[in-house]
Amino acid sequence: MAGLELVLLLLAVSAGLRIIAERLNVPYAAILVVGGLLLALIPGLPEVTLPPEVLFLVFIPPLLYSGAILFPLRDFKREIGPIMRLSVVMVIVSTAAVAVVAHVLHPSFTWAAAIALGAIISPPDPVAVLSVMRSLRMPRQIQSILEGEGLVNDATALVIYRFAIAAAVTGTFSFSQAALRFLFAGAGGVAIGLMVGVLVGRVHRITRAVPVVSNTVSLLTPFASYLLADILGTSGILAVIATGLYAARTVPKIIGAEARVQTYGMWTVVTFMLESLIFILVGLQLPYVTRAFDRLPLSTLLGEAALISLCVVLVRIAWVMPSTYVFRTFFRWLRRSDEPLPPWRTVFFISWAALRGGESLVFALAIPLQTATGARFPAREQIIFITFCVIFITLVLQGPTLAPMARWLGIGTDEEEGAEEAHARLAAAEEGLRTLSHPAIANSPYPEVVRYLRQRHLQRARRWAAREEDEEAHHPGLPDESAHEHFTVAPSHEAAAIDERRADEYRRVRAAMVDAELKAVIDLRDQGVIGDDVMRRIQRDLDLETMLLETSEPVIEPVSEVPSAIEVATRDR
């Protein structure tokens, strides 16, 4: 079976497993890993032997970029403290704990090899976390902290990993050099990412008239950001994240409605395909992982994997629970703030929800075979086997417990988002009404169009004002205004011409209103009043309406005054 045929087979299997995951109401990442394990048992199935650096380049930059452009910058700023504690301090603490346990468990784990193992399995995988969080609809604070941690922690782990590998290969290590390297990689990666974001914004201004080219630019952006940062010796991961966060704030203002709709749709498909492949490829690595059996008994390997997996889970709980309250209490005292401390249920869930994924296995497979002296890299097969087991335990066994754990802890769904959406839609409707008062529109030669739009938007504003007052109430009986039917029969060529001009006027007036509404919603996002997810949802509705305006039949709702307007025009004629 050729490589392309295997990829097509894996995508087909992934689609079927996604449906099964929806039916069973379990994280589809866990189902995909199990599916990959079962596929690996099929006789004659070719072994996936892509170089780890190729796997990393193909999967990680686009998935990180997709997560970054969907991650609200407002939430990142608001939760910067917990995110940095988890993505930097937690990774260091966990790496140290795993290294100590591994070094004690088996003599083949030198300190360098043990630290490499800790760096590989300590950071939760952003792809795994994002795939699970999307299906749980957790409160925004929890979701923001976990997603932010998953986006940033790989930069910390990658620096530790590279220095541990270098120490194991060369036998030398410098703490001061490692610290400087860490600072340079982080600051340099962010700077390069922002620079690429600015350049990409200018490219989008040039390509905005051709949506397919604009989408191509969007697809190439994460690779450009990662490769440039990696060539210059900085953090490609942080560069991609910085580019994504910057692009999310600027690019939607530059490109048109059709390009925005296509871009979001494209990234939805690309994300699903890449996530599916990376999780199912984890399971397919089973034949490679079993090579560790040639060097150590299975019982020894399983015992080491179980103890280190337990260490990873318990160290996170032991660190997150007390450190959260210590840091929060200290900064409350420093700022002289009376901000309430987070409930223990929220903190415990965050400490429990740490899933490892395919990224860890890519790091493990990328370990060199030999050191500088020609000797085998210490404990390489054990590191790969243990990494696989940690991924399996946290993703397949721990992942499905997240939803029951949230229910047991009494953690509800996100209620803030509904209030924000009601407020934003009301603000957009009010801005559209203000646009109708502009002299260029108020003095329209077809006042029935303006009156119709004013009436429709008054109804929309009243509806969302009521929703804002009580956004938790459900209104299944809201009228669907687009369901009415209206038939206009033009009695003459002159009347048909009036209909055409009226359609043009509708396009002009409604387009001006949509532009004002879009600006109002983006301003609310920029001011931190609403989140990016709410903005994108409203923006998508307005973009779809804009695309309808560009068709030959823009008026999709009735204008009751049209027949009388035709009659008046014909009579005056």
DAWO-V565228 format. One record per helix or strand of 3 or more residues. SS is the DSSP state (h for helix, s for strand). FROM is the first residue (numbers start at 1). TO is the last residue. If there is no record, write none. Layout:
# DAWO-V565228
ss={SS & SS}
from={FROM & FROM}
to={TO & TO}
This chain:
# DAWO-V565228
ss={h & h & h & h & h & h & h & h & h & h & h & h & h & h & h & h & h & h & h & h & h & h & h & h & h}
from={3 & 28 & 52 & 73 & 80 & 111 & 126 & 140 & 175 & 211 & 236 & 257 & 286 & 298 & 344 & 358 & 380 & 401 & 416 & 439 & 447 & 481 & 493 & 532 & 562}
to={24 & 40 & 70 & 78 & 105 & 122 & 136 & 170 & 207 & 231 & 254 & 284 & 294 & 335 & 352 & 365 & 398 & 409 & 436 & 442 & 469 & 483 & 526 & 549 & 572}
